Amino acid sequence: MGVLSNLKLRLEKGHEINHGEFSMWVEGNRIEFSGGRYGNHSIARSSSEERIAAHWAGYITNNGGRT
């Protein structure tokens, strides 16, 4: 799982997650993703860790990155 291990716990502690040019952080009740060529994306902070990881991996892949 690498970068996705303990993802939600790291976000809840205020960490920004970076993967190349992509970033993910908590803002209010949303988890924000940025750095993609198609613009930013967000998901509900209350989402499961599995859902957050899937959206993060999809965001990176759909914007030309590699997970």
C-alpha positions in Angstrom: 0.0 0.0 0.0 3.0 2.3 0.5 1.8 6.0 0.4 -1.7 4.8 1.2 -0.9 3.2 4.6 -2.7 4.8 7.5 -3.9 7.5 5.1 -6.9 8.7 7.1 -5.0 8.8 10.4 -2.2 10.9 8.8 -4.8 13.3 7.3 -6.6 13.6 10.6 -3.3 14.6 12.3 -3.0 17.5 9.9 -0.5 16.0 7.5 -0.4 16.9 3.9 0.1 13.9 1.7 2.2 14.4 -1.4 2.9 12.1 -4.4 5.0 13.9 -7.1 3.1 17.0 -8.1 -0.1 15.8 -6.4 -1.2 16.8 -2.9 -4.0 15.8 -0.5 -5.0 17.6 2.7 -8.1 18.1 5.0 -10.0 21.4 4.6 -13.1 21.6 6.8 -15.2 18.5 6.2 -13.6 17.7 2.9 -10.4 16.0 1.8 -8.9 18.1 -1.0 -6.7 16.8 -3.9 -4.7 19.1 -6.1 -2.0 19.0 -8.8 -4.0 17.3 -11.5 -4.1 18.6 -15.0 -7.9 18.4 -14.9 -8.3 20.5 -11.8 -8.8 19.8 -8.1 -11.0 17.1 -6.6 -12.4 16.5 -3.1 -14.2 13.8 -1.1 -16.1 13.9 2.2 -13.8 13.7 5.2 -16.1 11.1 6.7 -15.4 8.6 3.9 -13.8 5.3 4.7 -10.0 4.9 4.3 -10.6 2.5 1.4 -12.8 5.0 -0.4 -10.3 7.8 0.2 -7.4 5.6 -1.1 -9.4 4.6 -4.2 -10.2 8.3 -5.0 -6.6 9.3 -4.4 -5.2 6.6 -6.7 -7.8 7.3 -9.3 -7.1 11.1 -9.2 -3.4 10.5 -9.7 -3.9 7.9 -12.5 -6.5 9.9 -14.3 -4.3 13.0 -14.3 -1.3 11.2 -15.8 0.5 10.1 -12.6 1.6 6.7 -11.5 0.7 5.2 -8.1 
